[in-house]
């Protein structure tokens, strides 16, 4: 009986150690986005409609399917995400990404421009 109790405790302890490590590695897996670009998806977890904005294209309004509807993004350059009414801006930097952005500023993005805000 004591051996069985110890085995269950050992399994629970091992599970507690392994699960956070798996969750952390799953969260660290953002898709790549070409250098000089910010990649946007309508869905969380990098799913749904996709659009790639490039810094050399200058300011651009979000396409209709992503206007106020960015669920996730990956930045491979510095950029400024903009909401026009009311005016709000968010800096993003090379290497930034969010897999769940719709409930945050992603639900208000109207456009994106190069450089800092």
Secondary structure, DSSP 4 states (H G I P E B T S, - for coil): -HHHHHHHHHHHHHHHHHHHHHHHHHHT-PPP--TTEEEEEEETTTEEEEEEEEGGG-SEEPPTTTTT---EEEESS-EEEEEETTEEEEEE-TT-EES--TTTGGGT--EEEES--
